[in-house]
Amino acid sequence: MTVFEKPVLNNGGTLRAMILLTCGLLVQGCANGLPHYSGPKKVPTEQAAVSNANPLAATNTVKPKKRTSVKRTATSIPARKDIALSVTYMVRILVPAGSELTVSAAGAGGSAPSIKTTKTQSGPPYVIDLPVDTAEDAYPMTVNATLTSKLGHVLTGNVVLQERPSASVEITMSPKS
C-alpha cells in the first residue's frame, strides 16, 4: 500500500466537520465587519442644526480664527551698481568654450560679497558686469577671477580697488600654482 492509497478522511465524518467549521468561521468574520467580506462600513457624518425658516441662509457653526497682523519693516539694503570687468590671460593654454568663469568681489566693512559665474563662449577677453555695493565704506574692494577649464586648467587673478572705478577694470589671470 502506498501513501496515495490511504484514505485521508474516515467515512466522510471528518470532512463534514471541517466544512461546518469553515462555514462558521466565515459567518463569524462577516459578523465582525471585515471589509473584504461584507464591504466598507458607513462613516457617520456630523450635521449642523439649521433652522427651517430660510434654508438658503445656512449659518456656519465654526467661528473663523482671528487674523493676526504681521508688521514688517524693510531692512537697509545697500544699493548695488555694476562695474565693468575685462578678464583675460596671457599664457598660451587651451581653454575650450563652456569652461566656467567665476568673478567675486568682497568689500571692506560689512558689505555683502558679490559672486557671478558664467560659461565661456569664445576666447578672451571676457567682459562681465558685476553688481557691487555703492557705499563709500565698501572700499577697498578685492575682485577675484577664477577660470576653470573643461580640460582641468585653473587660472586665477585679482585686483584691489581703492575706490569706485569710472572705467572698465582689467584682471589678468595666470595658472594657479
C-alpha positions as a Markdown table, in Angstrom:
| # | Residue | x | y | z |
|---|---|---|---|---|
| 1 | Met | 0.0 | 0.0 | 0.0 |
| 2 | Thr | 1.4 | 3.4 | -0.9 |
| 3 | Val | 0.8 | 6.8 | 0.6 |
| 4 | Phe | -1.7 | 7.7 | -2.1 |
| 5 | Glu | -3.9 | 4.7 | -1.4 |
| 6 | Lys | -4.5 | 5.5 | 2.3 |
| 7 | Pro | -7.8 | 7.2 | 2.9 |
| 8 | Val | -7.3 | 10.8 | 4.1 |
| 9 | Leu | -10.7 | 11.2 | 5.7 |
| 10 | Asn | -12.5 | 8.4 | 7.5 |
| 11 | Asn | -16.1 | 7.8 | 6.4 |
| 12 | Gly | -16.6 | 11.5 | 5.4 |
| 13 | Gly | -17.3 | 12.5 | 9.1 |
| 14 | Thr | -14.1 | 14.5 | 9.3 |
| 15 | Leu | -14.9 | 16.2 | 6.0 |
| 16 | Arg | -18.3 | 17.3 | 7.2 |
| 17 | Ala | -16.8 | 18.6 | 10.5 |
| 18 | Met | -14.2 | 20.6 | 8.5 |
| 19 | Ile | -16.9 | 22.1 | 6.2 |
| 20 | Leu | -19.0 | 23.2 | 9.2 |
| 21 | Leu | -16.1 | 24.7 | 11.0 |
| 22 | Thr | -15.1 | 26.7 | 7.9 |
| 23 | Cys | -18.6 | 28.0 | 7.3 |
| 24 | Gly | -18.8 | 29.0 | 11.0 |
| 25 | Leu | -15.5 | 31.0 | 10.7 |
| 26 | Leu | -16.7 | 32.7 | 7.5 |
| 27 | Val | -20.0 | 33.7 | 9.2 |
| 28 | Gln | -18.1 | 34.9 | 12.2 |
| 29 | Gly | -15.8 | 37.0 | 10.1 |
| 30 | Cys | -18.7 | 38.6 | 8.2 |
| 31 | Ala | -20.4 | 39.4 | 11.5 |
| 32 | Asn | -17.3 | 41.2 | 12.8 |
| 33 | Gly | -17.4 | 43.6 | 9.8 |
| 34 | Leu | -14.3 | 42.6 | 7.9 |
| 35 | Pro | -14.3 | 44.9 | 4.9 |
| 36 | His | -13.2 | 42.2 | 2.5 |
| 37 | Tyr | -16.2 | 40.1 | 3.3 |
| 38 | Ser | -19.0 | 42.5 | 4.0 |
| 39 | Gly | -17.9 | 45.7 | 2.2 |
| 40 | Pro | -16.9 | 49.1 | 3.6 |
| 41 | Lys | -18.6 | 50.5 | 6.7 |
| 42 | Lys | -20.5 | 53.7 | 6.6 |
| 43 | Val | -18.7 | 56.6 | 8.2 |
| 44 | Pro | -21.0 | 58.7 | 10.4 |
| 45 | Thr | -21.3 | 62.3 | 9.4 |
| 46 | Glu | -21.8 | 65.3 | 11.7 |
| 47 | Gln | -24.8 | 67.5 | 10.9 |
| 48 | Ala | -25.2 | 71.2 | 11.9 |
| 49 | Ala | -28.6 | 72.3 | 13.2 |
| 50 | Val | -30.2 | 74.7 | 10.7 |
| 51 | Ser | -33.5 | 76.4 | 11.2 |
| 52 | Asn | -36.2 | 75.7 | 8.7 |
| 53 | Ala | -37.2 | 79.4 | 8.3 |
| 54 | Asn | -34.8 | 80.1 | 5.4 |
| 55 | Pro | -33.0 | 77.0 | 4.0 |
| 56 | Leu | -30.7 | 79.2 | 1.8 |
| 57 | Ala | -29.3 | 81.2 | 4.7 |
| 58 | Ala | -27.3 | 78.4 | 6.4 |
| 59 | Thr | -25.1 | 79.6 | 9.2 |
| 60 | Asn | -21.5 | 78.5 | 9.8 |
| 61 | Thr | -21.2 | 76.8 | 13.2 |
| 62 | Val | -17.4 | 77.2 | 13.2 |
| 63 | Lys | -16.1 | 80.6 | 14.0 |
| 64 | Pro | -13.1 | 81.7 | 11.9 |
| 65 | Lys | -9.8 | 82.4 | 13.6 |
| 66 | Lys | -8.9 | 86.0 | 14.2 |
| 67 | Arg | -6.3 | 87.2 | 11.8 |
| 68 | Thr | -3.2 | 88.5 | 13.3 |
| 69 | Ser | -1.3 | 91.2 | 11.5 |
| 70 | Val | 2.4 | 91.0 | 10.9 |
| 71 | Lys | 4.3 | 94.2 | 10.8 |
| 72 | Arg | 7.3 | 94.1 | 8.6 |
| 73 | Thr | 9.9 | 96.7 | 8.1 |
| 74 | Ala | 12.3 | 96.9 | 5.3 |
| 75 | Thr | 15.9 | 96.3 | 6.2 |
| 76 | Ser | 18.5 | 98.7 | 4.9 |
| 77 | Ile | 19.8 | 97.0 | 1.8 |
| 78 | Pro | 22.7 | 98.9 | 0.2 |
| 79 | Ala | 22.3 | 99.9 | -3.4 |
| 80 | Arg | 24.2 | 98.0 | -6.0 |
| 81 | Lys | 25.6 | 99.1 | -9.3 |
| 82 | Asp | 27.5 | 97.2 | -11.9 |
| 83 | Ile | 31.2 | 97.6 | -12.6 |
| 84 | Ala | 32.6 | 96.5 | -15.9 |
| 85 | Leu | 35.3 | 93.9 | -15.8 |
| 86 | Ser | 37.6 | 92.7 | -18.6 |
| 87 | Val | 39.1 | 89.3 | -17.7 |
| 88 | Thr | 42.0 | 88.0 | -19.7 |
| 89 | Tyr | 45.1 | 85.7 | -19.6 |
| 90 | Met | 48.5 | 86.0 | -21.3 |
| 91 | Val | 49.6 | 82.3 | -21.3 |
| 92 | Arg | 49.3 | 80.0 | -24.2 |
| 93 | Ile | 46.8 | 77.5 | -23.0 |
| 94 | Leu | 43.8 | 75.9 | -24.4 |
| 95 | Val | 40.5 | 76.9 | -22.7 |
| 96 | Pro | 37.5 | 75.5 | -24.6 |
| 97 | Ala | 34.1 | 77.1 | -24.8 |
| 98 | Gly | 31.9 | 76.1 | -21.9 |
| 99 | Ser | 34.6 | 76.5 | -19.3 |
| 100 | Glu | 33.5 | 78.1 | -16.1 |
| 101 | Leu | 34.5 | 81.7 | -15.2 |
| 102 | Thr | 33.7 | 82.9 | -11.6 |
| 103 | Val | 34.2 | 86.5 | -10.6 |
| 104 | Ser | 33.7 | 87.6 | -7.0 |
| 105 | Ala | 34.0 | 91.0 | -5.2 |
| 106 | Ala | 34.4 | 91.3 | -1.4 |
| 107 | Gly | 34.4 | 94.8 | 0.1 |
| 108 | Ala | 35.7 | 96.2 | 3.4 |
| 109 | Gly | 33.4 | 96.6 | 6.3 |
| 110 | Gly | 30.0 | 94.8 | 6.4 |
| 111 | Ser | 29.3 | 94.9 | 2.7 |
| 112 | Ala | 27.9 | 91.7 | 1.2 |
| 113 | Pro | 30.1 | 89.9 | -1.3 |
| 114 | Ser | 29.0 | 89.6 | -4.9 |
| 115 | Ile | 29.6 | 86.5 | -7.0 |
| 116 | Lys | 28.9 | 85.8 | -10.6 |
| 117 | Thr | 29.6 | 82.6 | -12.6 |
| 118 | Thr | 29.3 | 82.3 | -16.4 |
| 119 | Lys | 30.2 | 79.8 | -19.1 |
| 120 | Thr | 32.7 | 81.0 | -21.6 |
| 121 | Gln | 31.6 | 81.2 | -25.2 |
| 122 | Ser | 34.7 | 82.3 | -27.0 |
| 123 | Gly | 38.3 | 83.4 | -26.2 |
| 124 | Pro | 39.5 | 86.3 | -24.0 |
| 125 | Pro | 38.9 | 89.0 | -23.1 |
| 126 | Tyr | 35.8 | 88.0 | -21.2 |
| 127 | Val | 33.6 | 91.0 | -20.5 |
| 128 | Ile | 31.5 | 90.8 | -17.3 |
| 129 | Asp | 29.3 | 93.3 | -15.4 |
| 130 | Leu | 29.4 | 92.6 | -11.7 |
| 131 | Pro | 26.9 | 94.3 | -9.3 |
| 132 | Val | 28.8 | 95.6 | -6.3 |
| 133 | Asp | 27.9 | 97.8 | -3.3 |
| 134 | Thr | 27.9 | 101.6 | -4.0 |
| 135 | Ala | 28.6 | 102.7 | -0.4 |
| 136 | Glu | 31.9 | 104.5 | 0.2 |
| 137 | Asp | 32.8 | 102.2 | 3.1 |
| 138 | Ala | 32.8 | 99.2 | 0.7 |
| 139 | Tyr | 36.3 | 100.2 | -0.5 |
| 140 | Pro | 39.0 | 98.9 | -0.6 |
| 141 | Met | 37.4 | 96.1 | -2.6 |
| 142 | Thr | 39.1 | 92.9 | -3.8 |
| 143 | Val | 37.9 | 91.5 | -7.1 |
| 144 | Asn | 38.9 | 87.8 | -7.8 |
| 145 | Ala | 38.5 | 85.9 | -11.0 |
| 146 | Thr | 38.9 | 82.1 | -11.4 |
| 147 | Leu | 38.7 | 80.3 | -14.8 |
| 148 | Thr | 38.3 | 76.6 | -14.6 |
| 149 | Ser | 38.9 | 75.0 | -18.0 |
| 150 | Lys | 36.9 | 71.9 | -19.1 |
| 151 | Leu | 40.4 | 70.3 | -19.6 |
| 152 | Gly | 41.3 | 70.8 | -15.9 |
| 153 | His | 43.4 | 74.0 | -16.1 |
| 154 | Val | 42.8 | 76.6 | -13.4 |
| 155 | Leu | 43.7 | 80.3 | -13.9 |
| 156 | Thr | 43.3 | 82.9 | -11.2 |
| 157 | Gly | 43.8 | 86.6 | -10.9 |
| 158 | Asn | 42.7 | 89.5 | -8.6 |
| 159 | Val | 42.8 | 93.3 | -8.3 |
| 160 | Val | 42.2 | 95.6 | -5.4 |
| 161 | Leu | 40.0 | 98.7 | -6.0 |
| 162 | Gln | 40.6 | 101.7 | -3.7 |
| 163 | Glu | 37.5 | 103.5 | -4.9 |
| 164 | Arg | 34.7 | 103.0 | -7.4 |
| 165 | Pro | 36.1 | 102.8 | -10.9 |
| 166 | Ser | 35.0 | 105.1 | -13.6 |
| 167 | Ala | 36.1 | 102.8 | -16.5 |
| 168 | Ser | 36.4 | 99.1 | -17.1 |
| 169 | Val | 38.6 | 97.2 | -14.7 |
| 170 | Glu | 41.1 | 94.7 | -16.3 |
| 171 | Ile | 42.0 | 91.5 | -14.5 |
| 172 | Thr | 44.9 | 89.4 | -15.9 |
| 173 | Met | 44.9 | 85.7 | -14.8 |
| 174 | Ser | 47.8 | 83.3 | -14.6 |
| 175 | Pro | 47.9 | 79.5 | -14.0 |
| 176 | Lys | 47.2 | 78.5 | -10.4 |
| 177 | Ser | 50.4 | 77.1 | -8.8 |
